[in-house]
Amino acid sequence: MDDTIKVSGELKNIANKIGKASELVSDASTMYQQTFESFIGMYLGKAGNDEKVLSDNFVKNLNTLSYFYGQAEYYVNYCLENLSKQDEEEAESYDANMV
């Protein structure tokens, strides 16, 4: 039982860390986009179209990474929930066979 509690706690910690990473990447994407737009504004659009395309692609990649982190957090929590249910079912089955 102690092992189950430790594993559950660790999985929750992992899910929380993944969730925080998702938030950090999302925040970084927003900051980068705002900084780049500010930079372009200061130089009156002197950056070429290639720089804008590269910037847009970078922001898309950051957003995709943030999305994947969010999905990973969801998946870890989903697995934890299903493992907990499976553990309960097996414990009940074991207890029923002991009678």
Beta strands, then each sheet from edge to edge (+ up, - down):
end
